[in-house]
Amino acid sequence: MALQDIGNRQTAGVTLRRLHKSFGAVEVLKDISLTIEPGEFVVFVGPSGCGKSTLLRLIAGLEEVSAGDVFIGDTDVTEKDPSDRGIAMVFQTYALYPHLSVAQNMGFGLKAAGRPKPEIAQKVNDAAAVLQLTDYLDRKPGQLSGGQRQRVAIGRAIVRNPDVFLFDEPLSNLDAELRVGMRLEIARLHRELGITMIYVTHDQTEAMTLADKIVVLRAGRVEQVGAPADLYEDPDNMFVAGFIGSPAMNFFPAMMGNGGQIELGGSRIPAPVLSNPPAPGTPLTLGLRPERYQIRTDGPAPHGLTFQVEFTEYLGSSSYCYGTIGDGLACTLELPNGFRPRRHDVISLGLDSQNMRIFDQSGLRIR
């Protein structure tokens, strides 16, 4: 049975206009405006305390808006109850009733809404079939694994035929193997259902693998919105550049030199082409991702940049090397397959200016 056969589904976009949220004198969300298209998978990501879960709860109606408007489709739902918004939410803690069976948990919302028993049974059975829960319908949540309990919570959302799915860090309680499996399940759900999904996580790997569009938040503000590849390759500022990508981008204090060069760690390297280059002598920060270096084994690099090895992390399909460049600047390299340097080895590095990202003293990108 295909997922799209479960119920008659529709989907809706979400629009946030000048949204603010305060708890007393503390403003936790500041002037958030955002458009989520129908059918998009959008991930809110950011460090703890950035406001991502609060923003999701405002969309769900679980928190009152201090100022601004929330639209689902063409309907202003800012003052509507959660039950009238056409949303279904999956929580981090599963929120299952331990004394009810899987079938009863999945159908609880429909029963509370007064739906007929045959309709509830049909929708529960259909959702259980696609979520591989048919053999567990008579079990209690305590008899299930963490991944199975999360699938029950998702099934409870599916049977409601929502316009929008909301996920609040749904995988954070699962171990690493289960997280990967559930990411695949959620991605399959979105692909086959085509329903708008908004997903909150602090894990940028989840954001990169699941999202059509990522919203990066910090301290209650949106730092950047874009497709995963756009945020990775074209960050607007140092925060986004450092948050998106694992291991994080390397940042080095540098200075704009003469003749289109940058002074870095005692070396002079070619600067990238910039539409508005800073004047010689301007302090700046150079960013470079660990995989964007050229490890030279045929002699020293033209600009004389070297890396001293301190520690190598072997991860099977990839390896990372931690050490210093120039005058002791901390640096991480991704190593080519088969290259195993030892501690205190000195590696000659080549840099391609096209791979550099340049930031001013405030952390904003210089393009």
N, C-alpha and C positions, 0 to 999 in steps of 0.2 A: 504494500500500500504506500502511495506517495504522500508526503506531508501535505501537499496542496489539496488533497482530498478531504482533509479534516475540516469540516465546517465551511461556511461561505465567508471568506476572508476579505478584508479590505485593509488598506494601510493609509497612513496620513503623515504628513511632515509635521515638524515642530518648529515654532518660531518664538524666540525670546527677544523682547524689546526692552532695553534700558533696565535690566533686572538688577535690583539691589536686595540684599538681605542683611539685617542687623540683629544681633542678640544683645539687647540693651544698648550700651554705648559702643559695642564692638561691631564694626562692619565687616562681615566675612565674605560677601560678594559685592563687587563694585562695578556697576554699569556694564552688565553682560548683555550683549546683543549677538544673536546667533541664529542662523537658518539651517535647519536639517531637512533635507529633501525627502519626499516619500520613498520608502524602500532603502534608505541609506543605513549602513552600519557605522555609527559614530561612537568613538571612544573618548571619554573624558579621562585625561591622565595628568598626573602631577604628584608632587611629594605630599606626605601626610600634612593635613591642615591647610591645603590650598583651596578647599571649598568645593571639590568635585562631587562628593556625596551630598552635600547640602544643595548643590545645583540640581542633582537628580531628584532629590526629595521635593524641591520646589516644582519641578515638572510633574511629579506624581501627585502633588497636593498634600503631602505629608508635613510640609512646613508652609507657613503663611509668607507671602511675598511682602517685603517692606515697601518696595516701589517697583514699578514696571509691569509688564504684561507677559502672559504665557498663552500661546495659541497652539492648539492641536488641530491640524487641518486649518479650516477657516473659522473655527470656533474659539472664542476667548474663554479659556477655562480658568483664568486667574482666581476667580472666586468659587469655582465649582469643587464639590467633594471629590475625593479620589475615585469613588465608585461611578461617578458620572463623566469621567475623562476618557474612557475607552482605552485604558492602559492596563497592563499586567506587569507585576514587578517580581523579580527573583532576587532574594536577599542572600547575603553572605552566610547567614546562620541556618539556611533552609526553611526555618519557621514551619516545621511540620508538627502535627498533633501526634504525640507518641502513643496515645491510646486508640488511634484510628488506623485502619489498614491503609495500604498504598492507594487502593481504589477510592476509599472514603476521603483520603487527603486530597487526591486529585480532583474529586468531584465536589469538594466542600463548598467552593464559591458558587457553583451552579445550584447546589441544594439550598444555600442561603438565599439565592435569588429566586427561589420558587420554581425552578425548571422541572419539567416532568421527569420521573425516574427513568423511563426508556431513553430519553434524550441524553440524560447524564451518563447512563451506562454506555451508550453508543460512543459518545465523545471520549469518555475515559478509556474504553477499549481501543479506539482508534489511536489515541495519543500513546497508549502503552505499547501498541504494536510498533510504532515507528521509533520509540525510545527504548525498545528492547526490555520492557518491564512487564510483559504479559504474564510471565511465570512468577511474578512477585506481587501480584495485585492483592493477595490475601495476607501478605506479611505486614508486620508493623515496622515502622522506621528503624527501631532498634535492632532489627534483624538484617539490615542492609549495610552495605559499604558506604563510604562517603560519596563516591561517585554515583552510586545508585540513588542515594537520598537527594543528591543535587538534580538528577534526572527526574525524580518525582516532583521536585519543586518547579522544574521547567515544564513538566507535563501539566501541573496545576495551572500554570499560566497559559499554556497552549489551548486548553479546553475552553477558555473564556473568549476565544476569538477576538483578541484585542486589536486595536489600531496600531498601538506602539508597545513594544517590549522594553522594559527597563531592567537592567542588571546592575546590582550594587556589589562589586567585588565578589562574584559568585564562586570563584575558584580558590580563594585565599586560604580555605581550610583544608585543601586537598594536597596530597603529596605530589612530588614532581611528575611522576608517571601519569597519575590521574589527571593532573592539570593539562598535560598535552592531549590526552584522550578527550577531555571535555571541551577543550578549545576546538578540536575537530568537530565534535558534536554540535557546538553552537554555530560554527561556521557553516555546517551542513544545513542546520535549521534555517539560517538566514538565506542561504542560497535557494533553498527549495520553497520556503514560505514567502520570501520577498517582502517581509514586513519590516517597517522601520524599527531598528534596534539601537538603543542608547546604553552604553556599557561603561561602567566606572571601574578603573583599576589604578593601582600605583605601579604596576609592573609594565614597563615600556615594551617588553617582549610580547606580552599579550596585545598591547595596543598596536604594535607593528604588524603582527600576524593576522589580526582579526579585522582591523578597521578599513572602511572605505575612506574615512576622514577622521583625523585625530584633532582634538581640542586640547592644547597644552595650557594648564592653569598654574598660576603661582600667586600666592597671597591674595586670592579672591579676584584676580584679573586674568583675562585670556591673553596669553603671550603670543600664540600663533595658532592658526587653523590651516590644515592642509592634508593632503594624502601622505601616507607614511614615507614614501620615497622623497617627496618634496621637503618634508621636515628634516629628513636625514641629510639630503644633499644641499639644501638651500635654507638653512636656519636663519631666522631674523636676528637672533641675538645669542649671546654666550649661554644663557640659561637653556634655551631649546637645544642648542648644539651639544651641550654637555649632558642633558637629560635623555635625549633620544640617541640610542646607540649603546651597545655593550660589547667590549669595554668602551668607556666614554672617550670623547674626543680629547686629544692632548691640547693643552693651552700653554703657550710660552710667552713671557714678556719679551717684547722686541721693540725695534725703533725703525722708522722709515729712514732709509739712507739716500744717498745721491745716486743718480743714474738708474733709477728704477730697481733699486735693490733694497732688501731688508736686512738689518743687522740683528743676528740671532746667535746668542751663545758664543760670541767671539768670531762668528763666521758671517760672511755676506752672501746672501742667496737671492736669486731673481724673484722679484715681487710679481704677484698675479696682475693681470690687466684690470685696472679699476677705472670706473667712469669718473670718479672724483677722488684721485689719490691724495693722501695727506702730504703736507709739506715735509721736506727733509728735517729730521730731528724730532718728529712727532712720535711720542710713545704710543704703542699699540699692542694688541695681543694677536698672536698668530695661532690659529687652530688647525690641527691636522689629525685625521682619523688614523687609528693604529694600522689599518691595512693599506694606507696610501703612501707609505714610504717605499723606496727602492733600495733593497739591501744589495750592496755592491760586493761582489766576490772577485772582481777583476781588477782591483786596485782602488786607490782613494777616490772619493767623489770630487768633482771639480771645485766645490766650495769648501771642502775640508771638514764637513760635519761628521762627527763620530758619535757612537753610542756605546756606553760601557754597560755590560750585562751584570745585573744583580740577582735576578731570579727568573726562571723559566717555568711556565705553567703549561703542561702537556694535557690536552683535552681530547685526544684521539684524532678527530678530523681536523682540528686546528690547534695551534699553539701560540701562546703569547709570552712575550719577553718584557720584563720590567727592569728599568735601569735609568741611566741619565745620559743627556746629551750636553754638548757645550760645557758651560761652567757649572755643571751639577743640576741641570733642569730635569725634573722627573719626567719620564717618558715611557709609553707603552707601545710595543711593536707587535703586529701579527706576523708570525714567521711563516715562510714558505715550507711546504711539506718536505720532510727529510732534513731540514736545517736545524741542528741541535747545538747551539753555542753553549759554552760553559761559563760559569761565574767568572767575572773579571775579564772575559774576552772583550775586545774592542772591535766594533763593526762599523764599517764605512757606509754612510747613508747618502742616497740621492733623493732629491725632492723635486716633484713636478709642481710648478707654480699653479697649474690648473686645479690642483687638489687642495690648495690652501684656502682657508677662510680667515678674513681679517676683521678684527673688531676694534672699536675705539675704546677710550678709557671708561666710558659708561657701560660698555658691554654690547652696544649696538653694532650690527654688521656694517662694514664699509664695503660697498659693492663697486 
